[in-house]
């Protein structure tokens, strides 16, 4: 009997220990664990005191424009280069005019003689005229290519000098963009004159002379 009482007391002590441990862990045995605590206010950007959200500042772009054709025309050395190019083009135009006159004369003579020509002779003459026209077109294309190459040869050093000065002004004034107001026939409809750096470019060209 005494042994049975001791066993019962041991069982009561064991159950009491289990219950105490369960209560120490936050609830009854078998109950769901408590929800996790909310994240701190610093992690979400908004606390109890209503902290303001952080905002990023977008840098402002600095823009300027330049009248590139005006700068080119007033660049030292442009007048001489333009004169050389015009003389070359004038000579080419005279050559093409002579070729055109020769072709026109040949066509006119053919029209006058075509009635008296045999079919074979008429066909041969027409072939000759087509050959003349083709040679004139080829010569015209060759002269245009030569003129373009000469213009690049004369103007490229001037353009490189202007571009170097514009790049220097852009770096000094921290411009994000410099627009050519004459590009595409001039698309700049209205702008603040303070954004015009044409006088600065011309002044640098004069100083570099």
Secondary structure, DSSP 8 states (H G I E B T S, - for coil): -HHHHHHHHHHHHHHHHHHHHHHHTTSSTT----------HHHHT--TT-------------EEEE-HHHHHHTSTTHHHHHHHHHHHHHHHHHHHHHHHHHHHHHHHHHHHHTTTS-HHHHHHHHHHHHHHHHHHHHHHHHHHHHHHHHHHHHHHHHHHHHHHHHHHHHHHHT-SEEEETTGGGT------GGGB-HHHHHHHHHHH-
